[in-house]
Amino acid sequence: PGHEWQGLCCCSLRVDPATGAGLHLEASEFGYLVEALDAEPGQSSVLQAGRVVIAINGVPLLRLQDEDALEAAFGANIRDGVALLVLPLDELRRAASCCAAIGSSDRGPVPCEMDEDEEDEPFGDGQDIVLEHGNVVIVPLCAAPAYEALAAEVKAEFERALAKLSEDYGVRTELRSSGGVNIASVTLTGVPEDLDVARQDLHRLRQAHGMSVS
């Protein structure tokens, strides 16, 4: 059955070149717990003490129980304007308790969680990932090494088309193909109605440039 996460939010992180992000974080089984925030540079109201960053830039932190892996994933993606996915700690604990009560064979859904046989790949069967009530969509393109191996002119043409898509539909696009990811992807952010059309065009662009996640 589906699960509706009441406190699931997405926001952009502010990082000042001089003062940093001003976040005081603690590693946890769910991701990075926000313990406190400095006054500067000032963050979205979504980022509050007692909430957990469960994904950054579309990269899940939820199952990275090893603190070094968590730090590496977060550190590789932190920058000004990067998208964070956040959930209240108490809601995550309630969901974990519920899953424990019904047994490991039916753990229930967890945002950004992957099946055991998917290792570190968040896209599973190659489908788009829809977050924050449709305001954020992550569209897989192809294996990251395959994208990086494309001819320079092919990548340049695709990235120009991506910029035009952003302009045509008034959505933000962010291409991710490096930094340790297995799958190259584009994160779309905007109004759900605009994203629905933009992602269909992105699917066509993906096919036209010979990319496939199968």
Backbone hydrogen bonds, N-H to C=O, Kabsch-Sander energy under -0.5 kcal/mol:
donor,donor_aa,acceptor,acceptor_aa,energy
5,W,3,H,-0.7
6,Q,4,E,-0.9
8,L,5,W,-1.0
9,C,86,V,-2.4
11,C,84,L,-2.0
13,L,82,V,-2.6
15,V,13,L,-0.5
16,D,20,G,-2.4
20,G,16,D,-2.5
22,G,19,T,-0.5
24,H,36,A,-2.5
25,L,23,L,-0.6
26,E,33,L,-2.2
28,S,31,G,-2.1
31,G,28,S,-0.7
32,Y,53,V,-1.9
33,L,26,E,-3.0
33,L,31,G,-0.7
34,V,51,R,-3.1
35,E,24,H,-3.2
35,E,33,L,-0.7
36,A,24,H,-1.2
38,D,22,G,-3.0
47,L,44,S,-1.4
48,Q,46,V,-1.0
50,G,34,V,-2.8
51,R,48,Q,-1.7
52,V,87,L,-3.5
53,V,32,Y,-3.1
54,I,52,V,-0.8
54,I,85,L,-2.5
55,A,85,L,-1.2
56,I,59,V,-2.0
57,N,83,A,-3.2
59,V,56,I,-2.2
61,L,54,I,-3.2
62,L,54,I,-1.1
64,L,61,L,-1.4
65,Q,63,R,-1.8
67,E,65,Q,-0.5
70,L,66,D,-2.3
71,E,67,E,-2.6
72,A,68,D,-2.3
73,A,69,A,-2.5
74,F,70,L,-2.3
75,G,71,E,-2.9
76,A,72,A,-2.0
77,N,73,A,-0.6
77,N,74,F,-1.1
78,I,74,F,-1.5
81,G,13,L,-3.6
82,V,79,R,-1.8
84,L,11,C,-3.2
85,L,55,A,-2.5
86,V,9,C,-3.1
87,L,52,V,-2.2
89,L,50,G,-2.7
92,L,88,P,-1.8
93,R,89,L,-2.5
94,R,90,D,-2.1
95,A,91,E,-2.2
96,A,92,L,-2.4
97,S,93,R,-2.4
98,C,94,R,-2.3
99,C,95,A,-2.4
100,A,96,A,-2.2
101,A,97,S,-2.0
102,I,98,C,-1.6
103,G,99,C,-0.7
106,D,103,G,-1.5
107,R,104,S,-0.5
113,E,110,V,-2.1
118,E,115,D,-1.9
119,E,116,E,-0.9
121,E,118,E,-2.9
124,G,121,E,-0.7
126,G,123,F,-1.5
127,Q,123,F,-0.8
129,I,138,I,-2.5
130,V,128,D,-0.6
131,L,129,I,-0.5
131,L,136,V,-3.4
134,G,131,L,-0.9
135,N,131,L,-0.6
135,N,132,E,-1.9
136,V,131,L,-1.8
137,V,188,L,-2.6
138,I,129,I,-3.0
139,V,137,V,-0.6
139,V,186,V,-3.1
141,L,184,A,-3.4
142,C,184,A,-0.8
143,A,212,S,-0.5
144,A,182,N,-2.9
147,Y,143,A,-2.1
148,E,144,A,-2.5
149,A,145,P,-1.4
150,L,147,Y,-1.5
154,V,151,A,-0.5
155,K,151,A,-2.3
156,A,152,A,-2.4
157,E,153,E,-2.1
158,F,154,V,-2.4
159,E,155,K,-2.6
160,R,156,A,-1.9
161,A,157,E,-2.2
162,L,158,F,-2.3
163,A,159,E,-1.9
164,K,160,R,-2.0
165,L,161,A,-2.3
166,S,162,L,-2.1
167,E,163,A,-2.0
168,D,164,K,-3.1
169,Y,165,L,-2.1
170,G,166,S,-1.2
171,V,166,S,-1.2
172,R,189,T,-3.0
174,E,187,T,-1.4
176,R,185,S,-3.1
184,A,142,C,-2.8
185,S,176,R,-2.7
186,V,139,V,-2.4
187,T,174,E,-2.7
188,L,137,V,-3.5
188,L,186,V,-0.6
189,T,172,R,-2.1
190,G,135,N,-2.2
194,D,191,V,-0.7
195,L,191,V,-2.6
196,D,192,P,-2.3
197,V,193,E,-1.0
198,A,194,D,-2.6
199,R,195,L,-3.0
200,Q,196,D,-0.9
201,D,197,V,-1.8
202,L,198,A,-2.3
203,H,199,R,-2.1
204,R,200,Q,-1.7
205,L,201,D,-2.4
206,R,202,L,-2.6
207,Q,203,H,-2.1
208,A,204,R,-2.7
209,H,205,L,-1.6
210,G,207,Q,-1.8
211,M,206,R,-2.6
